[in-house]
Structure formats: C-alpha cells, structure tokens
C-alpha cells in the first residue's frame, strides 16, 4: 500500500518497526523501500524537500542493511540503487551499480541505465554518456527516444558533430516519428553555429548515389555534405508526399541491406520449419545458379485467377 500511495514516511515507520521486532524482510520489501526513497520530490515546499533528503539518507542506509542481512539483490534492487545515486547527482556511482549488476549475472534493463545516462547528460559529460551508451549496446539494450534525444542534445552542445550525425540517424532508424521535445532538439542543432560550419564542400556524387541505393533510398551515410546556414522551417506533406515548403516529393524508402538480410534469414528459417529442409536447400542452390531475379511470378496464385478448381497443369510453364 505504501508503494501505491507513494507514502515514504509510513514505509520507513514500518521498516523501523520490523527492525525493532527482528522481523526478516524479503528482497521485495527492500525493493519497495529503495524505490520510495529514490522517488523524486512531489513539491517545492520545505516539508517535501526534507522528506526527499530523508529518503536519500535512509535509502543508502537501507541498502547497507540489505548487504548485512545477506539479502540477494535483483534487477529492481540495482535499478533503485542507481536512482538513489542519480538523485544524489552521482551518475558515476549509478553506472558502477549497473556494471555490478551485469557482473553479477543480472541482465540490465533500459530503466537500469537511465539514471547514469541522463545524469551524465545533465552534467555535460559527453564521453561518460557515450560510455554508458556503448555499455547498453554491448548488453543488447537499445536506447529509446528520450535517451537518444538526450545524447543528441549533449552532442550538439559539446559540438561533437560526428555524434550528432550518428544520433540523428539512430533516431531515424528506430523512432521515425519523434516527439515535440526531440524535434526542438533537432531544430536547435540546425540553427546552431556548429551546424553552419560542419560539412564537406566537395564530395563524390557517385559515392553518395551508391550510398542512397545501399541505404534503401532514404539516406547516403556519407556524413555532412555542404556548408552554410541551414533553412529550418516546419511544414506539412500533402497526400501525394509533396512538401509544402520546398515542393519536393518524398522518395519511396525501401529496406536497407541489413534489414533485407534479416528478412531473408527469417524466411529461410520459416521455410525449413514448414518444408523438407533438403527440398528448400535444393531450391536455394537453383537460385544461386540461375539468379538473381528482379521479379518473381507466383505461379500458384496466377493459376488461381478466375478459377474455382486448382490444377498443377495451370502452373506448368513450357
């Protein structure tokens, strides 16, 4: 009930009562206590601030007691402890806790990294924030929009132009439609002096065209092209994909080579599960000898056009 109501004072009273009466507490009890102790203040008045500071003080005390009692922590424990560290404005400690979590065999979650990542971004410590981002990738935890937006803002303010380029394309690939807050971060970058100065004045046109093809038609991956002041406006697209500002039409975006390969692998796995593996491998060998093909006609579906009865003779081609 204390957790649902966010009642830190009552939770601490019950904890102290349990300690006095030698009542053992489970990891879930400790997790609730740590969660409440690490929660942000709900007000700006003195009472709310005093309760928040009390939560920080008691939170670290409870964490130590948990170690003394030899209660095995889980992901929620480490995450709440990291939030305590972040509330204390110590993102380094929050990151160390995530590392301890992983070394203990507990896979970190996205929420586990938040205190360290946002803490470093808030302090403007770009290299440390990138280190957290790399640790996330190593752990198979992709950053979400708030994380990428924070990294983009940090990179822009630190004038790390290569990182700005990277974060924008990661947003493009994973988020697609960004929030208003992220859109403002993007606009701020393009209006900055750094965006005016960055970019190549001379580039290989054929290489750019090749990059567009390899990228599925949406991006070339060759970095910033051109220098000068950007024209930043908000606009709308009509139903045909025409921009009301520049009057250019959106290109059709195809999947990129990596997505194509993943899709093909998925189809291969599915085919091997549903058909005789030897038959499908024989078909793949035939494709290797006679392919590639720009278009494939599905004979079975062609044979069924305007037909009520199916016959294999309909799909036999001379």
N, C-alpha and C positions, 0 to 999 in steps of 0.2 A: 504493500500500500504506500509506503514511503516513496518508492521509486515512481509510482504512477502520479503521485501528488507533488513530487519534487521536494519533499519535506526533509531537508538535510538535518535540521535541528532534532527532529524526532528520531531519525535514523541513528544519529550519534548518541542520543539518550539510550536507545535500545542496545546499541553496541556496548556502551559503558556498563549497562546493567548486565549484559551477558558476560562481560569480563569479570565483573564482581562476583557473579554466581558460578563462575567456571563452566559456563555453557559453551561447548565447542561450536564453532561456526564453519560452515562449508565454504567452498570456493565461490558459490553463487552469492552467499551473504556478503563476502568480501567484495565481489564484483559490483554489487549494488551500492555498497558504501563508497567504493572508489569512484563509481560513476557519478554519484551525487556530489562527492567532494570536488570533482573536476568540472562540474557544470558551471556555465557562465552565470554571472550575477543577473538577477531579474530586475534590478533597479539601480538608480544612481544615488539613492539616499544613503546616509551613514550606516543604517542598520543592514541594508543589503550588502554594502561593501564589507562591513565587519564579518557578516556571515560567509561571504566569499573567501575572505582571508583566513577565517577559521577553517573552512573546508580544505584549503590548500595545506594548512599546517597539520590538520588531523589526517588528511589523506596520506601524506608521506609517513606519518606515524603508524597508520593502519597498514600500510604497505610493508613496513619493517616488521610489524607484529605478525603479519601473514608469513613472512620468511621464518620468523622464530617458531611459529606453530607448525612449520613444515607443510603448509598447505600448497599443493601443486598448482601453479598458475595456469591459465589457459589464454586463448587469444584475447578474450574480453578483458582479462586482468592486465595484460601488457598494454592494450589499447587505452584503457582508462588511466593507467600509469603514465602513458605518453601524453595524454590530455592534461594530466596534472603538471607535467613538465612544461608543456606549452603554455598553460595558464600562468606558470611561474616565469614565462618568457625565456625558457631554456630549451630551444629546439635541438641543441646538440644532445642533451640528455634524452629527449624524445626519440631521436634517431638511434641512439645507443640501445634503447629499450626494444626497438624494432629489430635491431641486429641480434640482440639476446634472444628474442622470440624465435627468429629463424634458426639460430644455432641450437636452440632447444628442441628443434624438430616441429615447431608450430608454424604453419604457413601464414604469413601476414596477409591481411585483407586490405582493401583500399582504404578503409577507415583507419587502419593502423598507421598508415603513412601520413595522413592528413596533418596531425599536429606538427611533425617535423617539417614537412614540405611547406605548409603555409607559414610556419614560424620563421624559416629561413627566408622565404619570400618577403615577409613583413619587415625583416631586418635588412633586406637588400643584399644578402649573402648569396650571390649568384652561383658560385662554384659549389657551395654546400647544397644548394637546392638541386643543382644538376646531379650531384652525387646521390641524393635521395631518389631522383627520377631514374637514374641508372640502376639503383638497387631494386626499384619497383619492376623495371623491365626484366632484370635478372630473376626476379621472383615470379614472373608471369602475371604481374598485376598492372594492367593498362591504366594510365591516368584518365580521369574523366574530364568533362568540360571545365569545372571550377579549377582543377589542378593545372590543366593546360593554359587556361586563361591567366592564372597567377604566374606561371612560368613565362608566358608571353609578355605580360606587363613588366616583370622583373628584367627580362632580356632587353626589352625596349628601353627601360630606364638606365640599364647598365651599358647600353649601346653595343650589345652583343648581336651584331646583325645576322650572323650565321644561325644563331639560336632562334632569332625572330623568325627567320625563314623556315626553320625546322618546325617550330611550334605552330606556325600558320598552316603548314601542310599536314601536320598531325591533326589539327582541328578539322581541316578539310576532309581528311580520310575517315575520321572517327565520329565527328559530331555532325558535320554537314550544315545543319541549321543552328546557328549559335543564338545565345540569349542576348538580350539588350545590353547587359553588362559587358559581355565579351565583345560585342560589336563596337562598343565605345573604346575598348582597349585597342582593337584593330585600327579604328579611326585615329586614335591618338598617335599610333605609330606612324601612319602615313602622313600625318600633319607635322611630324617632328623634323628637326634639322637633320638628324641621322638618316632618315629615310630619303631626304633630298640628296645627300652626298653619296650614298651607297649605290653600287651597281656598276656593271661593265659598259663602257662606251662602244666597244667593238666586240662582236660575238659571231660565232659560226652559225649562220642561218640554217644550214642543213642539219647541224647537230641539234639545234632547237626543234626543228621539224621532226627529226627522228625521235627526240625525247617525248614530243607530244604523242606520237604514234605509240611508243612503248608505254606511255602513261595512260593509255586508254582514251586520249583525246582531250583531257582536261588540264594537264599541266606538263611542263617540259623538264622540270627538275634540274635546270642549269643555273640556278641562282638568280640574283637580281640583275635584270637587264635594263640598261639606260640609267641616266642620272637626271636630276632636276626635280622640281617641285611637283608633287602628285596633286591631281584634282580629285578631291574627296567629296562625293555627293551621295545622298540616299535616293534611290529610285525604285521603280516597280517594273515588272515584266508583264507584257500582255499575254494572252492565251497562246500565242504562237511562239513565245520565247524571245520576243523583241524587247530590248531595253529602251525605256522611255527617255533615257538621258543621252547615251552615246549612239542609239539607234542601230546597234549591232545585235545579231541574233545569237543566242546561246548555242554552243555546239552540243552535239549528242555525245554523252560520256559513256564510254564502254568500260568494261572491267579491265584492270591492268594485268600484266603478265603473271604476277604472283597470284592474284585472285583467280585468273584463268587456270593456273596450275593446281591450285587448291580445289577448284570446282571439278577439274578433270580427275583428280585423285579421289574425290568423293564419289564421282560416278563410277570409277573403276572398282572401288570398294563395294558399292551397292550392286554392281553388275556381277561381281564374283560371288556375292552372297545369294543372288537370286538365280543365277545361271550356272551351268557347269563351268568351272574355272578354266579347264582346258579349252573349251569352245571359245571363251572370251579372249584368252591369250592367243588363240589361232586368229581371231578377228583382228586383234591388235597387230599381229605380225603382217597380216594382209594390208592393213592401213600403212604400216611402215614401208612396205614395198611399193604400194600404188599411190599413196598420198603425197602431200596434203591436199585437201579439197576445200574450195571456197564455199561450196554449198552442198548440203546433203538432202536428198529427197527421201522421205519416209514412205517406202513402198506400201507398207500395210495400210497406212492412212489414205494414200492415194487410191488404193484398190477399194476402199470402203466408200468413196464418193458416190453418192446417189445409189448405193447398193443396199439391199436388205439381207443378202446372203453373201458370206465371205468364201472365197476360193483362192487357194495358193496360186492357181494359174493366172489370177489377175495381177500378181506382183512379179511374175517371171518376165524379165526383160531379155530380148534377144541380144 
